[in-house]
Amino acid sequence: IRPQNMFVGKLGSNVARIVEDKGLAKGTLGVIGLEPYPPFYFDGPMPYNTWQSILEDLPEATFRQVGRRFFEMTAVKSSEEIEVLKWSADVGEKMCQAMQEATRPGACENEIYAAAMHACAENVGFTTEILLGSGPEFVGWGPPAWTYRPESPRVIEEGDVILGEVFASFGLLETQHQPAIAVGKVHADFERAAIAARQSYEEGVAALRDGVIFGDVVEAMARPMREAGGWHVHPLVHSINPFGLIGVGDRMAELPEVGEYGQLLAIPSVGAETVLRSGMTFA
């Protein structure tokens, strides 16, 4: 990109000024960032103050949401990008392997975390963080508590299960990995859950084909969970590179224990009607 074709501004007012300088203040402008961008921004990632400033400063402009079209144009990866993703996936698998090798009774969560981070850099990958938790009945989802609380990392004990989510990237293309590491003999419910989760994964892989409706993939993955009488906290499947589609099939909000909380609303699926194309990537 030539320097004269680069326009930089931190504020919504800067964007408006650039649009005015280009003579487009009364034109039609496509906007990315107003539509759902799961798994993070279900109302879109555009900052409220930025968007309000642009609307106020460009009252005669017409704005059209083009996030969906942008997804369609960028979701199918080239053969070169697929090779980059394979590198990223290999890094992620090595991170998970390092976590398993570092796990033993007496080890601390930060040692497991550090092993994964080391494996990432050592194998020429990048990651921002790892989601990690441990315990004999741990079912949470998020960064380790010691990354946001002033407390010691938990010490791993016999009978624990370490649950994690690893994000590995190379060349700005990401893969995601879900390690679940059992320490010795664990509760039988984890064994039952592991069987259902594995079946759900295999059903999803089998269903991900060119021309298939995304919602049908979600349903195929949800079926083993329902048949096992289980529930899940994660999305079953979502697009990556870029985000945009997410299949939840969530039943957690139906559990009787939900009544103990102030309010717990189900996460919606997005893009269930989308026809999948060869070259799209998913977690």
Backbone as CSV, one residue per row, in Angstrom:
resi,resn,N_x,N_y,N_z,CA_x,CA_y,CA_z,C_x,C_y,C_z
1,ILE,0.859,-1.185,0.000,0.000,0.000,0.000,0.893,1.232,0.000
2,ARG,0.694,2.101,-0.965,1.517,3.310,-1.051,1.155,4.271,0.078
3,PRO,2.133,5.016,0.564,1.863,5.946,1.680,0.702,6.897,1.404
4,GLN,0.583,7.377,0.167,-0.485,8.337,-0.128,-1.875,7.705,-0.086
5,ASN,-1.925,6.372,-0.024,-3.218,5.674,0.083,-3.505,5.198,1.505
6,MET,-2.724,5.679,2.460,-2.938,5.323,3.853,-3.481,6.528,4.602
7,PHE,-4.575,6.317,5.349,-5.219,7.383,6.103,-5.330,6.934,7.557
8,VAL,-4.749,7.705,8.448,-4.641,7.289,9.848,-5.329,8.296,10.743
9,GLY,-6.186,7.789,11.627,-6.840,8.639,12.619,-7.404,7.779,13.725
10,LYS,-7.264,8.208,14.958,-7.698,7.420,16.095,-9.164,7.627,16.448
11,LEU,-9.755,8.735,16.025,-11.076,9.129,16.487,-12.116,9.048,15.383
12,GLY,-13.385,8.958,15.779,-14.459,9.009,14.799,-14.441,10.303,14.017
13,SER,-14.083,11.384,14.684,-14.001,12.677,13.994,-12.899,12.678,12.939
14,ASN,-11.821,11.941,13.186,-10.767,11.810,12.181,-11.283,11.096,10.937
15,VAL,-12.064,10.028,11.164,-12.647,9.288,10.040,-13.543,10.206,9.219
16,ALA,-14.371,10.988,9.912,-15.275,11.913,9.214,-14.499,12.927,8.387
17,ARG,-13.405,13.437,8.937,-12.604,14.426,8.210,-11.996,13.816,6.948
18,ILE,-11.515,12.590,7.058,-10.928,11.927,5.896,-11.980,11.731,4.808
19,VAL,-13.176,11.302,5.241,-14.270,11.107,4.286,-14.610,12.431,3.589
20,GLU,-14.673,13.508,4.361,-14.971,14.833,3.788,-13.875,15.269,2.821
21,ASP,-12.606,15.068,3.201,-11.490,15.468,2.348,-11.496,14.721,1.014
22,LYS,-12.042,13.491,1.020,-12.096,12.704,-0.214,-13.359,13.003,-1.022
23,GLY,-14.181,13.940,-0.540,-15.381,14.323,-1.271,-16.498,13.299,-1.189
24,LEU,-16.538,12.539,-0.107,-17.521,11.459,0.024,-18.545,11.718,1.124
25,ALA,-18.622,12.962,1.607,-19.500,13.272,2.732,-20.971,13.050,2.413
26,LYS,-21.330,13.031,1.129,-22.714,12.782,0.742,-22.845,11.442,0.014
27,GLY,-21.813,10.639,0.079,-21.803,9.370,-0.634,-22.333,8.214,0.194
28,THR,-22.216,7.032,-0.394,-22.610,5.799,0.284,-21.348,5.066,0.729
29,LEU,-21.285,4.729,2.003,-20.082,4.156,2.590,-20.389,2.796,3.207
30,GLY,-19.591,1.803,2.873,-19.729,0.488,3.487,-19.037,0.458,4.836
31,VAL,-19.674,-0.186,5.813,-19.149,-0.216,7.172,-18.992,-1.659,7.646
32,ILE,-17.803,-1.981,8.127,-17.546,-3.265,8.782,-17.440,-2.999,10.283
33,GLY,-18.194,-3.743,11.073,-18.086,-3.583,12.526,-19.401,-3.360,13.230
34,LEU,-20.500,-3.321,12.478,-21.821,-3.113,13.082,-22.589,-4.423,13.249
35,GLU,-22.188,-5.450,12.537,-22.903,-6.723,12.576,-22.266,-7.670,13.589
36,PRO,-22.984,-8.718,13.982,-22.433,-9.662,14.969,-21.078,-10.200,14.534
37,TYR,-20.168,-10.272,15.476,-18.828,-10.813,15.224,-18.480,-11.792,16.345
38,PRO,-19.221,-12.919,16.390,-18.973,-13.897,17.449,-17.636,-14.594,17.232
39,PRO,-17.027,-15.151,18.278,-17.600,-15.394,19.602,-17.430,-14.250,20.598
40,PHE,-17.001,-13.074,20.161,-16.741,-11.993,21.110,-17.807,-10.900,21.088
41,TYR,-18.121,-10.386,19.911,-18.961,-9.189,19.818,-20.276,-9.509,19.115
42,PHE,-21.267,-9.893,19.886,-22.547,-10.274,19.284,-23.338,-9.053,18.820
43,ASP,-22.990,-7.874,19.303,-23.613,-6.645,18.827,-22.690,-5.871,17.898
44,GLY,-21.615,-6.494,17.457,-20.656,-5.821,16.587,-19.547,-5.166,17.382
45,PRO,-18.335,-5.083,16.822,-17.171,-4.558,17.550,-16.958,-3.054,17.430
46,MET,-17.808,-2.340,16.672,-17.597,-0.906,16.499,-17.792,-0.167,17.819
47,PRO,-16.807,0.613,18.291,-16.980,1.388,19.530,-18.130,2.386,19.410
48,TYR,-18.936,2.483,20.426,-20.132,3.339,20.389,-19.774,4.793,20.114
49,ASN,-18.807,5.343,20.839,-18.470,6.759,20.680,-17.908,7.057,19.286
50,THR,-17.135,6.112,18.750,-16.606,6.282,17.396,-17.748,6.373,16.382
51,TRP,-18.683,5.446,16.491,-19.784,5.389,15.531,-20.689,6.608,15.669
52,GLN,-20.993,7.014,16.907,-21.841,8.178,17.123,-21.205,9.445,16.553
53,SER,-19.899,9.567,16.717,-19.190,10.734,16.197,-19.256,10.779,14.676
54,ILE,-19.090,9.641,14.025,-19.144,9.582,12.564,-20.538,9.960,12.065
55,LEU,-21.565,9.439,12.726,-22.939,9.752,12.321,-23.238,11.236,12.470
56,GLU,-22.768,11.822,13.561,-23.023,13.245,13.805,-22.257,14.131,12.833
57,ASP,-21.029,13.744,12.483,-20.189,14.581,11.630,-20.482,14.404,10.144
58,LEU,-21.172,13.318,9.786,-21.486,13.056,8.372,-22.987,12.816,8.222
59,PRO,-23.802,13.839,8.485,-25.259,13.652,8.487,-25.852,13.352,7.117
60,GLU,-25.145,13.691,6.045,-25.691,13.487,4.703,-25.162,12.223,4.029
61,ALA,-24.304,11.501,4.718,-23.769,10.260,4.153,-24.755,9.115,4.373
62,THR,-24.675,8.112,3.501,-25.472,6.890,3.649,-24.533,5.755,4.021
63,PHE,-24.877,5.033,5.075,-24.019,3.947,5.557,-24.708,2.603,5.350
64,ARG,-23.942,1.655,4.854,-24.477,0.319,4.636,-23.571,-0.712,5.312
65,GLN,-24.194,-1.659,5.976,-23.431,-2.721,6.631,-22.921,-3.704,5.580
66,VAL,-21.612,-3.920,5.579,-21.025,-4.827,4.592,-20.174,-5.911,5.260
67,GLY,-20.334,-6.060,6.581,-19.553,-7.064,7.301,-19.797,-8.471,6.803
68,ARG,-21.046,-8.775,6.500,-21.378,-10.107,6.011,-20.724,-10.370,4.661
69,ARG,-20.776,-9.370,3.783,-20.156,-9.518,2.468,-18.642,-9.662,2.605
70,PHE,-18.064,-8.906,3.531,-16.626,-9.010,3.768,-16.267,-10.418,4.232
71,PHE,-17.097,-10.997,5.107,-16.861,-12.373,5.552,-16.866,-13.333,4.362
72,GLU,-17.866,-13.191,3.495,-17.968,-14.080,2.338,-16.754,-13.964,1.423
73,MET,-16.185,-12.764,1.323,-15.045,-12.529,0.436,-13.728,-13.021,1.018
74,THR,-13.666,-13.161,2.345,-12.378,-13.476,2.983,-12.346,-14.829,3.681
75,ALA,-13.497,-15.496,3.841,-13.536,-16.737,4.624,-12.880,-17.910,3.903
76,VAL,-12.935,-17.919,2.577,-12.329,-19.017,1.822,-10.842,-18.747,1.653
77,LYS,-10.039,-19.663,2.154,-8.586,-19.472,2.150,-7.935,-20.081,0.903
78,SER,-6.868,-19.425,0.477,-6.103,-19.921,-0.665,-5.250,-21.117,-0.233
79,SER,-4.670,-21.799,-1.202,-3.806,-22.941,-0.886,-2.603,-22.497,-0.063
80,GLU,-2.085,-21.296,-0.330,-0.959,-20.774,0.443,-1.390,-20.513,1.888
81,GLU,-2.577,-19.922,2.058,-3.064,-19.656,3.412,-3.314,-20.955,4.181
82,ILE,-3.784,-21.985,3.474,-4.005,-23.277,4.134,-2.687,-23.833,4.662
83,GLU,-1.609,-23.665,3.907,-0.298,-24.125,4.377,0.144,-23.346,5.612
84,VAL,-0.140,-22.050,5.635,0.179,-21.242,6.812,-0.627,-21.738,8.015
85,LEU,-1.894,-22.064,7.796,-2.738,-22.574,8.875,-2.244,-23.921,9.385
86,LYS,-1.728,-24.752,8.502,-1.175,-26.034,8.940,0.013,-25.810,9.877
87,TRP,0.816,-24.798,9.564,1.932,-24.466,10.457,1.396,-24.045,11.823
88,SER,0.406,-23.179,11.792,-0.198,-22.713,13.033,-0.773,-23.878,13.826
89,ALA,-1.461,-24.781,13.154,-2.056,-25.938,13.825,-0.986,-26.822,14.448
90,ASP,0.133,-26.991,13.751,1.222,-27.803,14.284,1.801,-27.165,15.547
91,VAL,1.935,-25.848,15.537,2.400,-25.143,16.742,1.429,-25.373,17.896
92,GLY,0.128,-25.258,17.618,-0.871,-25.456,18.661,-0.832,-26.851,19.243
93,GLU,-0.644,-27.863,18.396,-0.557,-29.234,18.892,0.685,-29.433,19.776
94,LYS,1.786,-28.791,19.396,2.998,-28.885,20.217,2.809,-28.167,21.543
95,MET,2.036,-27.105,21.567,1.727,-26.418,22.820,0.927,-27.334,23.738
96,CYS,-0.066,-28.014,23.168,-0.871,-28.941,23.969,-0.029,-30.103,24.493
97,GLN,0.855,-30.603,23.651,1.740,-31.696,24.072,2.643,-31.248,25.215
98,ALA,3.143,-30.015,25.124,3.992,-29.484,26.192,3.215,-29.349,27.492
99,MET,1.950,-28.971,27.404,1.104,-28.873,28.596,0.927,-30.239,29.244
100,GLN,0.696,-31.246,28.421,0.520,-32.604,28.951,1.797,-33.083,29.641
101,GLU,2.930,-32.837,29.015,4.198,-33.300,29.585,4.547,-32.571,30.876
102,ALA,4.063,-31.342,31.039,4.352,-30.562,32.244,3.389,-30.866,33.389
103,THR,2.320,-31.610,33.088,1.287,-31.877,34.084,1.646,-33.094,34.927
104,ARG,1.631,-32.914,36.226,1.877,-33.992,37.191,1.441,-33.490,38.559
105,PRO,1.116,-34.385,39.481,0.814,-33.939,40.844,1.999,-33.170,41.430
106,GLY,1.730,-32.012,41.989,2.788,-31.170,42.547,3.203,-30.030,41.650
107,ALA,2.895,-30.133,40.347,3.185,-29.020,39.444,2.169,-27.909,39.669
108,CYS,2.542,-26.688,39.315,1.630,-25.553,39.447,1.065,-25.177,38.080
109,GLU,-0.113,-24.562,38.093,-0.746,-24.166,36.832,0.170,-23.292,35.990
110,ASN,0.931,-22.394,36.627,1.785,-21.501,35.845,2.902,-22.253,35.126
111,GLU,3.321,-23.407,35.664,4.339,-24.205,34.987,3.771,-24.812,33.705
112,ILE,2.514,-25.249,33.760,1.854,-25.802,32.581,1.666,-24.707,31.534
113,TYR,1.250,-23.550,32.001,1.050,-22.384,31.136,2.374,-22.000,30.460
114,ALA,3.436,-21.941,31.275,4.748,-21.541,30.765,5.268,-22.530,29.727
115,ALA,5.002,-23.824,29.943,5.458,-24.837,28.987,4.816,-24.616,27.624
116,ALA,3.533,-24.260,27.632,2.838,-24.013,26.370,3.357,-22.758,25.681
117,MET,3.572,-21.700,26.452,4.070,-20.453,25.867,5.464,-20.646,25.277
118,HIS,6.297,-21.415,25.978,7.650,-21.694,25.482,7.579,-22.482,24.173
119,ALA,6.703,-23.492,24.140,6.575,-24.308,22.929,6.101,-23.458,21.755
120,CYS,5.242,-22.493,22.027,4.732,-21.629,20.962,5.870,-20.834,20.331
121,ALA,6.634,-20.133,21.149,7.716,-19.302,20.621,8.828,-20.147,20.017
122,GLU,9.120,-21.273,20.655,10.201,-22.143,20.181,9.904,-22.675,18.777
123,ASN,8.623,-22.888,18.484,8.239,-23.443,17.188,7.736,-22.381,16.209
124,VAL,8.080,-21.123,16.496,7.791,-19.987,15.618,6.279,-19.807,15.438
125,GLY,5.612,-19.606,16.549,4.197,-19.275,16.547,3.956,-18.088,17.446
126,PHE,2.714,-17.690,17.542,2.354,-16.551,18.394,1.052,-16.854,19.102
127,THR,0.930,-16.391,20.333,-0.321,-16.486,21.060,-0.421,-15.309,22.018
128,THR,-1.644,-14.889,22.292,-1.845,-13.792,23.229,-2.061,-14.301,24.640
129,GLU,-2.798,-15.395,24.786,-3.044,-15.970,26.099,-3.546,-17.393,25.938
130,ILE,-3.607,-18.095,27.057,-4.155,-19.446,27.110,-5.256,-19.454,28.159
131,LEU,-6.390,-20.019,27.837,-7.425,-20.222,28.836,-7.113,-21.523,29.569
132,LEU,-7.192,-21.492,30.899,-6.711,-22.637,31.670,-7.361,-22.676,33.045
133,GLY,-7.749,-23.859,33.465,-8.237,-24.064,34.823,-8.060,-25.519,35.210
134,SER,-8.063,-25.793,36.489,-7.832,-27.161,36.942,-8.623,-27.444,38.207
135,GLY,-8.790,-28.731,38.483,-9.465,-29.152,39.703,-10.189,-30.465,39.500
136,PRO,-10.697,-31.070,40.583,-11.397,-32.350,40.468,-12.788,-32.223,39.861
137,GLU,-13.349,-31.008,39.829,-14.667,-30.808,39.213,-14.735,-29.468,38.497
138,PHE,-13.621,-29.059,37.898,-13.529,-27.761,37.246,-14.235,-27.797,35.896
139,VAL,-15.173,-26.873,35.669,-15.858,-26.793,34.381,-15.923,-25.356,33.889
140,GLY,-15.049,-24.489,34.373,-15.066,-23.088,33.990,-14.423,-22.846,32.642
141,TRP,-14.352,-21.575,32.276,-13.835,-21.203,30.956,-13.299,-19.789,31.045
142,GLY,-11.996,-19.646,30.993,-11.401,-18.323,31.079,-9.918,-18.423,31.400
143,PRO,-9.253,-17.286,31.525,-7.828,-17.299,31.885,-7.651,-17.791,33.316
144,PRO,-6.460,-18.267,33.662,-6.233,-18.721,35.031,-6.477,-17.591,36.027
145,ALA,-7.008,-17.950,37.196,-7.368,-16.934,38.188,-6.186,-16.067,38.583
146,TRP,-4.981,-16.641,38.600,-3.809,-15.883,39.048,-3.358,-14.826,38.031
147,THR,-3.978,-14.815,36.844,-3.651,-13.746,35.888,-4.465,-12.486,36.146
148,TYR,-5.516,-12.582,36.947,-6.314,-11.392,37.248,-6.590,-11.205,38.739
149,ARG,-6.106,-12.128,39.588,-6.211,-11.969,41.035,-4.818,-12.103,41.648
150,PRO,-4.538,-11.403,42.733,-3.237,-11.553,43.402,-3.232,-12.809,44.262
151,GLU,-3.069,-13.960,43.629,-3.093,-15.236,44.345,-2.083,-16.184,43.723
152,SER,-1.736,-17.214,44.461,-0.783,-18.209,43.975,-1.463,-19.137,42.972
153,PRO,-0.740,-19.583,41.951,-1.303,-20.569,41.027,-1.645,-21.858,41.766
154,ARG,-2.680,-22.510,41.332,-3.123,-23.739,41.969,-2.107,-24.858,41.742
155,VAL,-1.937,-25.717,42.755,-1.063,-26.886,42.665,-1.888,-28.077,42.193
156,ILE,-1.399,-28.774,41.190,-2.116,-29.898,40.597,-2.088,-31.093,41.542
157,GLU,-3.240,-31.765,41.640,-3.362,-32.924,42.517,-3.859,-34.136,41.732
158,GLU,-3.651,-35.309,42.292,-4.176,-36.537,41.709,-5.693,-36.433,41.603
159,GLY,-6.247,-36.846,40.459,-7.689,-36.777,40.255,-8.156,-35.499,39.596
160,ASP,-7.245,-34.560,39.348,-7.604,-33.303,38.689,-7.815,-33.497,37.186
161,VAL,-8.531,-32.563,36.613,-8.592,-32.419,35.155,-8.193,-30.986,34.822
162,ILE,-7.250,-30.839,33.909,-6.843,-29.514,33.427,-7.569,-29.267,32.120
163,LEU,-8.374,-28.216,32.081,-9.085,-27.835,30.869,-8.484,-26.545,30.331
164,GLY,-8.235,-26.504,29.046,-7.618,-25.316,28.468,-8.130,-25.021,27.075
165,GLU,-7.833,-23.830,26.615,-8.057,-23.459,25.213,-6.809,-22.739,24.737
166,VAL,-6.206,-23.291,23.695,-4.947,-22.793,23.166,-5.205,-22.101,21.834
167,PHE,-4.679,-20.889,21.702,-4.803,-20.120,20.459,-3.407,-19.988,19.849
168,ALA,-3.196,-20.609,18.720,-1.906,-20.532,18.047,-2.087,-19.833,16.711
169,SER,-1.162,-18.937,16.386,-1.268,-18.253,15.099,0.100,-18.117,14.454
170,PHE,0.061,-17.997,13.147,1.260,-17.794,12.339,0.809,-16.998,11.125
171,GLY,1.497,-15.905,10.833,1.079,-15.072,9.713,-0.321,-14.515,9.884
172,LEU,-0.740,-14.268,11.119,-2.059,-13.723,11.464,-3.207,-14.675,11.144
173,LEU,-2.909,-15.944,10.905,-3.950,-16.949,10.730,-3.926,-17.874,11.940
174,GLU,-5.099,-18.070,12.552,-5.179,-18.721,13.864,-5.822,-20.093,13.795
175,THR,-5.347,-20.973,14.680,-6.023,-22.240,14.956,-6.314,-22.292,16.448
176,GLN,-7.289,-23.107,16.830,-7.661,-23.214,18.242,-7.687,-24.676,18.653
177,HIS,-7.279,-24.919,19.878,-7.100,-26.285,20.372,-7.678,-26.379,21.781
178,GLN,-8.300,-27.527,22.095,-9.009,-27.685,23.367,-8.435,-28.854,24.169
179,PRO,-7.291,-28.671,24.838,-6.743,-29.775,25.623,-7.547,-30.041,26.890
180,ALA,-7.741,-31.307,27.199,-8.322,-31.754,28.466,-7.410,-32.855,28.990
181,ILE,-6.718,-32.581,30.085,-5.670,-33.472,30.577,-6.097,-34.057,31.916
182,ALA,-6.229,-35.372,31.978,-6.598,-36.055,33.216,-5.339,-36.429,33.992
183,VAL,-5.376,-36.238,35.301,-4.241,-36.572,36.176,-4.623,-37.804,36.979
184,GLY,-4.117,-38.966,36.561,-4.469,-40.198,37.261,-5.916,-40.569,37.040
185,LYS,-6.556,-41.127,38.052,-7.945,-41.562,37.968,-8.852,-40.375,38.271
186,VAL,-9.710,-40.033,37.324,-10.603,-38.882,37.484,-12.041,-39.370,37.640
187,HIS,-12.926,-38.458,37.995,-14.330,-38.802,38.209,-14.935,-39.378,36.936
188,ALA,-15.812,-40.364,37.094,-16.404,-41.050,35.945,-17.183,-40.101,35.040
189,ASP,-17.723,-39.015,35.588,-18.466,-38.065,34.763,-17.570,-37.438,33.704
190,PHE,-16.279,-37.239,34.023,-15.353,-36.701,33.020,-15.155,-37.694,31.881
191,GLU,-15.094,-38.982,32.233,-14.942,-40.007,31.191,-16.159,-40.015,30.265
192,ARG,-17.362,-39.923,30.850,-18.588,-39.889,30.051,-18.624,-38.644,29.171
193,ALA,-18.237,-37.520,29.760,-18.233,-36.266,29.000,-17.229,-36.317,27.854
194,ALA,-16.076,-36.949,28.110,-15.039,-37.033,27.078,-15.526,-37.834,25.878
195,ILE,-16.270,-38.909,26.141,-16.798,-39.730,25.047,-17.781,-38.918,24.210
196,ALA,-18.680,-38.193,24.887,-19.669,-37.381,24.165,-18.992,-36.259,23.388
197,ALA,-17.991,-35.620,24.004,-17.293,-34.515,23.337,-16.557,-35.007,22.099
198,ARG,-15.917,-36.158,22.212,-15.190,-36.709,21.073,-16.139,-37.059,19.935
199,GLN,-17.287,-37.655,20.286,-18.263,-38.004,19.258,-18.806,-36.748,18.584
200,SER,-19.046,-35.705,19.386,-19.526,-34.446,18.835,-18.516,-33.868,17.855
201,TYR,-17.244,-33.911,18.243,-16.174,-33.414,17.375,-16.135,-34.188,16.054
202,GLU,-16.188,-35.513,16.135,-16.101,-36.326,14.918,-17.314,-36.122,14.016
203,GLU,-18.486,-35.942,14.624,-19.680,-35.650,13.837,-19.517,-34.307,13.114
204,GLY,-18.928,-33.350,13.795,-18.715,-32.044,13.184,-17.738,-32.095,12.027
205,VAL,-16.647,-32.810,12.208,-15.656,-32.947,11.140,-16.270,-33.634,9.921
206,ALA,-17.084,-34.665,10.171,-17.714,-35.385,9.066,-18.722,-34.509,8.326
207,ALA,-19.378,-33.602,9.058,-20.430,-32.775,8.450,-19.887,-31.556,7.716
208,LEU,-18.677,-31.120,8.039,-18.116,-29.915,7.421,-17.698,-30.219,5.977
209,ARG,-18.609,-29.928,5.058,-18.368,-30.218,3.650,-18.867,-29.057,2.799
210,ASP,-18.277,-28.899,1.632,-18.690,-27.863,0.697,-20.170,-28.029,0.357
211,GLY,-20.941,-26.931,0.469,-22.352,-26.960,0.123,-23.283,-27.279,1.270
212,VAL,-22.741,-27.652,2.422,-23.564,-27.990,3.582,-24.036,-26.716,4.282
213,ILE,-25.237,-26.750,4.855,-25.755,-25.631,5.630,-25.111,-25.656,7.010
214,PHE,-24.599,-24.512,7.459,-23.887,-24.441,8.730,-24.748,-24.941,9.895
215,GLY,-26.025,-24.607,9.908,-26.905,-25.044,10.988,-27.004,-26.553,11.089
216,ASP,-26.861,-27.256,9.964,-26.892,-28.719,9.995,-25.654,-29.282,10.687
217,VAL,-24.531,-28.594,10.543,-23.313,-29.003,11.252,-23.508,-28.839,12.757
218,VAL,-24.094,-27.726,13.133,-24.344,-27.465,14.554,-25.247,-28.533,15.146
219,GLU,-26.301,-28.880,14.430,-27.243,-29.893,14.907,-26.560,-31.248,15.041
220,ALA,-25.702,-31.595,14.079,-24.984,-32.874,14.139,-24.082,-32.938,15.366
221,MET,-23.493,-31.814,15.723,-22.593,-31.783,16.879,-23.367,-31.767,18.191
222,ALA,-24.553,-31.198,18.191,-25.344,-31.115,19.419,-25.954,-32.456,19.796
223,ARG,-26.210,-33.289,18.805,-26.926,-34.538,19.050,-26.237,-35.444,20.081
224,PRO,-24.930,-35.715,19.964,-24.293,-36.568,20.972,-24.364,-35.989,22.382
225,MET,-24.324,-34.670,22.499,-24.434,-34.034,23.810,-25.802,-34.323,24.429
226,ARG,-26.850,-34.151,23.611,-28.204,-34.381,24.107,-28.407,-35.843,24.485
227,GLU,-27.922,-36.740,23.632,-28.108,-38.169,23.894,-27.393,-38.609,25.161
228,ALA,-26.302,-37.935,25.500,-25.571,-38.261,26.727,-26.186,-37.603,27.957
229,GLY,-27.185,-36.735,27.737,-27.791,-36.024,28.857,-26.912,-34.924,29.409
230,GLY,-26.014,-34.427,28.578,-25.048,-33.426,29.039,-25.357,-32.025,28.548
231,TRP,-24.522,-31.103,28.938,-24.599,-29.707,28.507,-23.172,-29.214,28.291
232,HIS,-23.036,-28.065,27.681,-21.696,-27.550,27.409,-21.685,-26.041,27.535
233,VAL,-20.511,-25.509,27.835,-20.370,-24.065,28.025,-19.739,-23.394,26.805
234,HIS,-18.972,-24.135,26.042,-18.312,-23.577,24.863,-19.247,-23.560,23.661
235,PRO,-18.939,-22.733,22.655,-19.577,-22.948,21.346,-19.190,-24.325,20.829
236,LEU,-20.074,-24.966,20.093,-19.737,-26.243,19.485,-18.774,-26.042,18.321
237,VAL,-19.022,-24.993,17.541,-18.205,-24.728,16.359,-18.345,-23.259,15.992
238,HIS,-17.271,-22.663,15.547,-17.358,-21.298,15.017,-16.277,-21.103,13.962
239,SER,-16.530,-20.164,13.064,-15.556,-19.877,12.012,-14.360,-19.140,12.602
240,ILE,-13.223,-19.308,11.975,-12.027,-18.528,12.293,-11.418,-18.046,10.984
241,ASN,-10.694,-16.939,11.081,-10.008,-16.382,9.892,-10.959,-16.029,8.753
242,PRO,-11.960,-15.196,8.916,-12.296,-14.444,10.123,-13.379,-15.137,10.953
243,PHE,-13.681,-14.541,12.121,-14.855,-14.952,12.879,-16.105,-14.516,12.108
244,GLY,-17.273,-14.944,12.578,-18.508,-14.522,11.925,-19.642,-15.513,12.079
245,LEU,-19.330,-16.813,12.019,-20.326,-17.861,12.219,-20.086,-18.520,13.568
246,ILE,-21.173,-18.822,14.280,-21.022,-19.535,15.541,-22.229,-20.429,15.756
247,GLY,-21.971,-21.675,16.152,-23.026,-22.634,16.443,-22.950,-23.040,17.894
248,VAL,-24.011,-22.773,18.622,-23.974,-22.983,20.064,-24.730,-24.243,20.468
249,GLY,-26.008,-24.345,20.071,-26.797,-25.500,20.490,-26.834,-25.629,21.997
250,ASP,-26.832,-24.516,22.692,-26.622,-24.484,24.137,-27.881,-24.830,24.909
251,ARG,-27.744,-25.685,25.933,-28.851,-26.024,26.813,-28.540,-25.640,28.257
252,MET,-27.436,-24.974,28.466,-27.044,-24.638,29.823,-28.083,-23.754,30.513
253,ALA,-28.703,-22.846,29.743,-29.687,-21.936,30.333,-30.948,-22.659,30.793
254,GLU,-31.115,-23.949,30.407,-32.286,-24.715,30.805,-32.072,-25.472,32.112
255,LEU,-30.839,-25.498,32.625,-30.552,-26.255,33.836,-31.248,-25.640,35.047
256,PRO,-31.737,-26.460,35.977,-32.418,-25.916,37.159,-31.517,-25.029,38.009
257,GLU,-30.203,-25.293,37.989,-29.282,-24.477,38.779,-29.219,-23.031,38.329
258,VAL,-29.676,-22.775,37.102,-29.662,-21.407,36.582,-30.505,-20.488,37.458
259,GLY,-31.523,-21.051,38.114,-32.376,-20.252,38.979,-31.655,-19.622,40.145
260,GLU,-30.462,-20.120,40.483,-29.680,-19.563,41.580,-28.954,-18.285,41.176
261,TYR,-28.908,-18.005,39.870,-28.206,-16.832,39.373,-29.176,-15.679,39.142
262,GLY,-28.638,-14.463,39.093,-29.474,-13.306,38.815,-30.173,-13.440,37.474
263,GLN,-29.396,-13.736,36.445,-29.951,-13.993,35.123,-28.874,-14.628,34.257
264,LEU,-29.245,-15.647,33.513,-28.301,-16.311,32.626,-29.017,-16.559,31.305
265,LEU,-28.649,-15.792,30.295,-29.300,-15.876,28.995,-28.431,-16.657,28.016
266,ALA,-29.071,-17.456,27.193,-28.351,-18.296,26.237,-27.656,-17.452,25.175
267,ILE,-26.494,-17.913,24.738,-25.777,-17.273,23.634,-26.422,-17.725,22.326
268,PRO,-26.717,-16.814,21.418,-27.373,-17.225,20.169,-26.378,-17.769,19.147
269,SER,-26.864,-18.658,18.297,-26.079,-19.040,17.122,-26.208,-17.931,16.078
270,VAL,-25.189,-17.785,15.253,-25.176,-16.753,14.219,-24.775,-17.392,12.895
271,GLY,-25.532,-17.099,11.845,-25.183,-17.573,10.505,-25.575,-19.008,10.224
272,ALA,-26.602,-19.523,10.930,-26.994,-20.926,10.757,-27.397,-21.243,9.324
273,GLU,-27.880,-20.226,8.587,-28.374,-20.448,7.222,-27.248,-20.422,6.184
274,THR,-26.017,-20.167,6.591,-24.899,-19.995,5.665,-24.537,-21.304,4.964
275,VAL,-24.329,-21.228,3.669,-23.849,-22.375,2.899,-22.324,-22.392,2.963
276,LEU,-21.770,-23.481,3.428,-20.316,-23.575,3.604,-19.624,-23.805,2.261
277,ARG,-18.407,-23.269,2.178,-17.622,-23.421,0.960,-16.243,-23.987,1.296
278,SER,-15.722,-24.768,0.392,-14.397,-25.350,0.587,-13.359,-24.252,0.778
279,GLY,-12.519,-24.406,1.796,-11.512,-23.405,2.081,-11.818,-22.573,3.313
280,MET,-13.053,-22.669,3.832,-13.368,-22.007,5.095,-12.700,-22.758,6.242
281,THR,-12.442,-22.056,7.339,-11.783,-22.681,8.484,-12.623,-22.509,9.733
282,PHE,-12.584,-23.533,10.577,-13.431,-23.566,11.771,-12.669,-24.083,12.980
283,ALA,-13.143,-23.669,14.158,-12.694,-24.247,15.418,-13.868,-25.017,15.999
